[in-house]
Amino acid sequence: MKSNQNKLKCKRIVGGLTEGKPIFSDQPINFLSMMDIGTGKITDTKHNLNNQSLKNSILVFPNAIGSSVGAYTIFSLKNNNTSPNGIICTNSVDITTASGCAISNIPLVYIEQNKLNDYRLNNNKYIEKIVIDAEDEYIIFQ
C-alpha cells in the first residue's frame, strides 16, 4: 500500500479478505432475475452492467432488490465459480446480499456512497483493483 489516502474505512457485514477488479454500478441488482449463474453475467438489457460478468470482481453497487431467494443465486454463483470475490454496498445492506454472502463466504462491506464519490473525485484516477479487508474494516483502492 502506497499511502493511507488509498484506504477508506468501511463497515464489516461478512468478514474476510479479498481483492479484485472493481465493477461499479449505481443501479440495484435483482440477483434472482438478472443473473446467469453459469457465466456470472448480468442479463438485464436495461441494467448498466448488462452482459458484464461479476466473476472474480469486487462488485460495488447500492443494494439488491427483489426476492430474498436471490441469496441462493449468490450461493449458486459461488458454487459455479462465477461469483464476485467481494461486494461493497453503497446505499444499504439488504437481507438478500447479506445472507447470500454469508452462506457463500463472500466478504461484504458497507460504505456510504458519498464517501466513495468524494474519494473518486478527490483522487481523480482509474481504480484498477480494490482490496477488501472486512476483518479490520477498510477498503484499499489501487
C-alpha positions as CSV (number, residue, x, y, z in Angstrom):
1,M,0.0,0.0,0.0
2,K,1.4,3.4,-1.0
3,S,-0.4,5.6,1.4
4,N,-3.4,6.0,3.7
5,Q,-5.1,8.2,1.1
6,N,-6.0,5.0,-0.8
7,K,-7.6,3.5,2.3
8,L,-11.2,4.1,3.4
9,K,-12.9,2.9,6.5
10,C,-16.0,0.6,5.9
11,K,-18.4,-1.5,8.0
12,R,-18.0,-5.2,8.0
13,I,-21.1,-7.3,7.3
14,V,-19.4,-10.6,6.3
15,G,-15.8,-11.0,7.2
16,G,-12.9,-11.9,5.0
17,L,-10.0,-10.6,3.0
18,T,-10.2,-10.4,-0.8
19,E,-9.3,-8.4,-3.9
20,G,-10.4,-8.0,-7.4
21,K,-11.0,-5.7,-10.3
22,P,-13.9,-3.3,-9.4
23,I,-17.2,-3.3,-11.2
24,F,-19.2,-0.1,-10.3
25,S,-22.9,0.3,-10.7
26,D,-25.3,3.0,-9.4
27,Q,-28.2,0.6,-10.1
28,P,-29.5,-2.1,-7.8
29,I,-29.4,-5.7,-8.9
30,N,-32.1,-8.3,-8.7
31,F,-29.9,-11.4,-8.3
32,L,-32.8,-13.8,-8.9
33,S,-34.0,-12.4,-12.2
34,M,-30.9,-10.6,-13.6
35,M,-28.1,-13.2,-13.3
36,D,-26.8,-16.0,-15.5
37,I,-25.3,-18.2,-12.8
38,G,-23.3,-20.2,-15.3
39,T,-21.4,-17.2,-16.5
40,G,-21.8,-14.7,-13.8
41,K,-23.2,-12.1,-16.3
42,I,-25.9,-9.6,-15.7
43,T,-28.7,-10.4,-18.2
44,D,-31.0,-7.4,-17.9
45,T,-30.7,-5.3,-21.0
46,K,-31.8,-2.2,-19.1
47,H,-29.0,-2.5,-16.5
48,N,-25.8,-0.6,-16.9
49,L,-23.8,-3.8,-16.3
50,N,-25.7,-5.8,-18.9
51,N,-23.6,-8.6,-20.3
52,Q,-20.7,-8.0,-17.8
53,S,-19.5,-10.9,-15.7
54,L,-19.1,-10.4,-12.0
55,K,-16.7,-13.3,-11.8
56,N,-13.6,-12.6,-9.7
57,S,-14.6,-8.9,-9.4
58,I,-15.3,-6.6,-6.5
59,L,-18.9,-5.6,-7.1
60,V,-19.6,-2.0,-5.9
61,F,-23.3,-1.3,-6.0
62,P,-26.1,0.3,-4.0
63,N,-28.1,-2.8,-2.9
64,A,-30.0,-5.8,-4.1
65,I,-33.7,-5.7,-4.9
66,G,-36.3,-8.3,-5.5
67,S,-36.9,-11.7,-3.9
68,S,-34.9,-12.9,-0.9
69,V,-34.4,-16.1,-3.0
70,G,-31.7,-14.1,-4.7
71,A,-29.4,-15.1,-1.8
72,Y,-29.4,-18.6,-3.3
73,T,-28.4,-17.1,-6.6
74,I,-25.3,-15.6,-5.0
75,F,-24.7,-19.1,-3.5
76,S,-25.1,-20.7,-6.9
77,L,-22.7,-18.1,-8.4
78,K,-20.1,-19.1,-5.8
79,N,-20.6,-22.8,-6.4
80,N,-20.2,-22.3,-10.2
81,N,-17.0,-20.2,-9.6
82,T,-18.7,-17.2,-11.3
83,S,-19.3,-15.0,-8.2
84,P,-17.6,-11.7,-7.3
85,N,-14.7,-12.1,-4.9
86,G,-16.3,-9.4,-2.7
87,I,-19.2,-7.0,-2.5
88,I,-19.4,-3.4,-1.4
89,C,-22.9,-1.9,-0.8
90,T,-23.2,1.9,-1.1
91,N,-26.8,2.5,-0.2
92,S,-27.9,-0.1,2.3
93,V,-27.1,-3.7,3.1
94,D,-30.2,-5.7,2.3
95,I,-31.0,-9.2,3.6
96,T,-30.6,-10.8,0.1
97,T,-27.0,-9.6,-0.3
98,A,-26.1,-10.2,3.4
99,S,-27.4,-13.7,3.6
100,G,-26.1,-14.6,0.1
101,C,-22.6,-13.5,1.0
102,A,-22.8,-15.2,4.5
103,I,-23.7,-18.6,3.1
104,S,-21.2,-18.2,0.3
105,N,-18.3,-16.9,2.4
106,I,-18.0,-13.8,0.2
107,P,-16.7,-10.7,2.0
108,L,-19.3,-8.0,2.2
109,V,-18.8,-4.4,3.5
110,Y,-20.8,-1.2,3.5
111,I,-19.5,2.3,2.7
112,E,-21.6,5.4,2.2
113,Q,-22.0,6.4,-1.5
114,N,-20.9,10.0,-0.7
115,K,-17.6,8.8,0.9
116,L,-16.9,6.7,-2.2
117,N,-17.8,9.6,-4.5
118,D,-15.6,12.0,-2.5
119,Y,-12.7,9.6,-2.8
120,R,-13.1,9.1,-6.5
121,L,-13.4,12.9,-7.1
122,N,-10.5,13.9,-4.9
123,N,-8.2,11.3,-6.4
124,N,-9.4,11.5,-10.0
125,K,-7.7,8.3,-11.0
126,Y,-8.6,5.0,-12.5
127,I,-9.0,2.3,-9.9
128,E,-7.6,-1.0,-11.2
129,K,-8.0,-3.1,-8.1
130,I,-9.9,-3.0,-4.8
131,V,-8.7,-4.9,-1.7
132,I,-11.4,-5.5,0.9
133,D,-10.2,-6.2,4.5
134,A,-13.5,-6.8,6.2
135,E,-11.8,-8.0,9.3
136,D,-10.1,-4.7,10.0
137,E,-12.9,-2.8,8.2
138,Y,-11.2,-1.0,5.4
139,I,-11.0,-0.9,1.6
140,I,-7.9,-0.1,-0.3
141,F,-8.1,1.3,-3.8
142,Q,-5.2,0.7,-6.2
